[in-house]
Amino acid sequence: MSEFITGKKLSNAIYDIIWEAEETLLIVSPYVKLDKYFKGLFGNHENNPKLHIILIFGKNETEVSKSLSKSDFDFFKKFLNISIIYVPNLHAKYYGNEKKGVVTSINLYDYSFDNNIEFGVYTEQSIFSPLSNNLDTTAWNTCIQLSEENDVVFIKRPMYENKKFIINLTKNFIKSETLHDSTEYFYGFRAKSESKRLNDFPEELEFGVTYNSRPKREKKEEKKPNYISKNEKPKHGYCIRTGEQIAFNPSSPLSYHAWQTWSQFSNFDFPEKFCHKTGQLSYGKTSMRNPILEKNPHHEH
């Protein structure tokens, strides 16, 4: 159920969204300026690696500091699990967590909350429910797509102890590591490095595994893939999102962790990265609906 809100009701809804977030906090605002109160709200999550904060900001290509100051940027950098994305032509505003969200006119700007007349449409319903199909679900999915299609500025991920035979709820957090930081470019201090997108990075790290920047493949003659014949059932398959080895089952072609992420939106046509049968890169041609690459030189026609 959606509700039109304004004034204190709008402000309090956004305050609650920030304060009460448990799994994902999604902030879309062209302009960000934090006062002491906002820093106190966000500070509730400073030591929580389980909460993924996704901050999307924009505008002011020639002077990004007008959209997000360096001091506020540094404030967000200290969080344990955060993604910061820059969208140069952003004008939309949205605030959401796993239980509620608001599409609004208001920026994450202290002055706007204290002085401007702002409107918003508020929805309180679980956006992670596969049966949910409301305004907030559409807004959330649109913002997630926005985060995946634009350059990331900063990525920090939690690292957990490897306990393969223990359920995820008991895994031990060790530390967080910065995987990408192009802050210096965005604030005009150095030349731009290679552009990166959100899907270039894992959602969490495993202790003892080295995570480097993705290497560039040298141009050389590629060997033809060793395709499996059409009638031969492979002994194992591959996760279509991560490429890791899993049981072969076209009805369930994702690892458990990848499935948890996919199930948030349950998009059967979302493009994935690998073929479930061969493990070959699919370049977006596989999905939950079609987990196996159609192109197979040994298939019968």
N, C-alpha and C positions, 0 to 999 in steps of 0.2 A: 504494500500500500504506500502510495506517494503522498507527500504533503508539501504545500507551498509555505515557505517560512521566510522571515525577515527579522531584522533587529536582533534583540538579545537571543531569541530562539535560534536564529541562524548561527550566531557566534557560539552559543553553548553546544549546538550540534557538532560543530567542527572541533571544539575543545574536547568533547567526549570521544569523537572519532580518533583523535590523536592519542588521548590518554588511555583509552580502553583497548587499543589494538593489541592483538596477541600473536598473529601469524604473519600478516602482511599489512603494511601501512602505505597507501598509495596517495601521494600528494602531487597534483598537477597545478602549477601556478606560474605564470610568466614572471611575476615579481615576487621575491622573497625577502622579507626583512623581519628579523626576530627581535622582540623585546624580551625583557626578563621573564615575563609570564610564559611566552611561547617556549623559551628555553627550558623553563621548569616543566612544561608539559612533555616536551620531547625527552627531557632528562630522565623521565620515568623509565625509558627503554635503553638507557646508556649502556647497561651491563647485561643486556638480554640478546644472546646470539640467535635465539629462536625466531625473533621478529625481523623480517626482511623489510626495510624501509626503501621504497622506490620514490625518488624525488625527481620530478620532471619540471624544468624551468626553461625560459626562453627570452626572446626579444634582445634588442641592443647588441647586434652582432659586432659593432665597432668598439663597444665598451660594455662588456658583459657585467662588470661590477655594478652597473646600474640596475641589473636584474637580480643579481645575487652577489653581495659583497664578499670580499675575500675572507673577512672575519667570520661571517655566517657560514661560508663554505667550510672553513676550518672547523667550525663547530660541528657540522654534520660528519666530517671525516673521522671523528672519534668513535662513532657508532660501530658495533661489531659486525653488522650484516647490512650493508647499504649499497644501493646503486643510484648514481646521479647521472641524469641524461639531459642533454641540451637540445632543444627544438627551436630553431631560429624564428620560425613564424608562428609560434604558439600564442594563442589568445584565450583559449578555454581554461576553465578552472574546475577542478574536481578534488574532493577529499573522500577517501574511503578506507575501510578496513574490512575484515572478513564478515562483519555483521551489519554494517550500515554504510551509507554513502550520501553525498550531496553534490549535485551539479549546481554551480553557483556563479555569481558575477564577481565574487570577492577574492582578491589576491591574498596570499599568505604574507600580509603586510600589516604591521601593527597599526599604522595610521588608518588603514581601511576599516579595521575592526572598531576603532574608536570614533571615527568621524563620518564615514560614508554611508549612504543609503544603499543597501545591497539586498539582493533577492537570492533565493535558492529553492531547489526541489529536493526534498529529503526522502530517502527510502530506508526503511529498517527491515531487512530480510537477509537471510544467509545467501550471499552471492556464490558460495561454494556448493550449494545444493544443486545436483544435476537436474532437478525438477524446476529450479527457479528460472523464470523467464520474464523479468520485469525491467523497468527503466534503469535501475541501478546495475543490473547484470550487463546490459548493453553498454552503459557508460564505462563500467569497469573493463570490459573486454576491449573497448575502443582505446582506452588509456594504456592498457597492456600492449596492444598492438603498436601504439605510438612509441612506447618505451623500447620496443624491439626493432623499430625501423629507423631510429635516429642514433647519433653518436653518443657513446657513453663518455663521461668525463672522469668518473671515479667509481671504482668497484672495490669493495672490501667484503671478504667472505670468512665465515667461521670455520675453524678446523676442529675435527673430532677424532677421538681415539678410535682406531679400527677394531670393531668388535662385530665381526660378521655374523656370529651365531646368537647375538643378543638383540632383542627388538630395539627399534630406533629410540624409544622413549628413555632408554637407559644409557644411551651413548654419552660419553664424557667429553665436554667442551675443553679444549686445550688453550687455544688462542685464536686471534683473527689475523689475517694477512691481507695487505693491499695488493690486488692483482693488476690494477690499472689506475694511473693517475696522470691526466693531461691538464691538470690545473694550471700549470705554468703557461701553457699555450693559451688557454682561455682568458687569462689575465694579462696576456701580451708580453710575457717574459722570455719566451723562446718559440722556435718554429714548431709547426704542427707535426706530430708523429702520425703513424698509420692509424686510420680510423678504426674503431672497434664498436661492435654492437653487443647488446646484452646477452644474446645467445652464444657469444664467443667464450663465455665464462661459466664455470660450474656453479651450482647453487650452494655447495659446501665443499670443504676440503677434507681429505683423509690424512691423518698424521703418518708421516713416513713416506709420502708420495710427493715427488717434486713437480711443481706446477710452474712451467715456464710460459713465456709468450709463445703463441702459435708460430712455429717456424714456417718460412716460405719454402715451398718445394722447388728444387732446381729443375730446370727444363731438361728432360731426358726421355728417352724412349720408354714408354710404359709397357709393362708386361700385360698380356691379356689375362683378365681374371679367370680363375679356375672355377667356372660355373658348375653347379650341380645339375645333373640331368633332371628332367621334369618329373620322372617317376621315382626318383631316388629320394627317400626321406632322410634328411640330414640328422646326425646324432644330436646336434645342438643348433640353436639359432643365435641371433644377435638382437640386442635392444635397438629399435629403430631410432631412438633419440641419442643414446650415448655410445652405441657400438659395442658395449660390453657383452660377453658371452652369457647367454641365458638358455633355458630350455626352449626347444623349437615348438612353438604353438602360435600359428597365425592369428588365433583368436585372442591371444594375449602377448603381443610382440614387444612389450615394454618391461624393463626391470621394475622392481617394486618401487624404488624411489622415483623413477621417471613416471611411473603410473600415477603416483601420488600427485605429482605436478600436473600431469595431463588431466586428471579427474577433477581438478578445480574448475575446468571449463568444458570438458568432455566433447571437444571438437574432433569428430572422426575424420575430418578432412584437413586438419592442421599439418602442414608440410614437415616431414621429419628428415633425418640426415643419413640413415643407413638402411640397407636391405636386410630384412629379418632372416632371410634364408642364407645369404652369402656373406653378409657383413660389409659388402661394398658400399662406398659412398653413393647416395641416391640423389644428392643435390636437390632435395625438396620434392622428389617424385614418389616418395613413400608416405604413408599415413596410417592411422589405425584402421581405416577402411581398406586400404591397399598396402599392406606391409611388405610385399615382395615386389621387387623390380620386375616389370613386365618384359624388359629386354633381356633375353637369354638366348644366345646363339645356338644352344643345344636343344631348345624347345622345339617340339614338332609344330608344324603349322597346319 
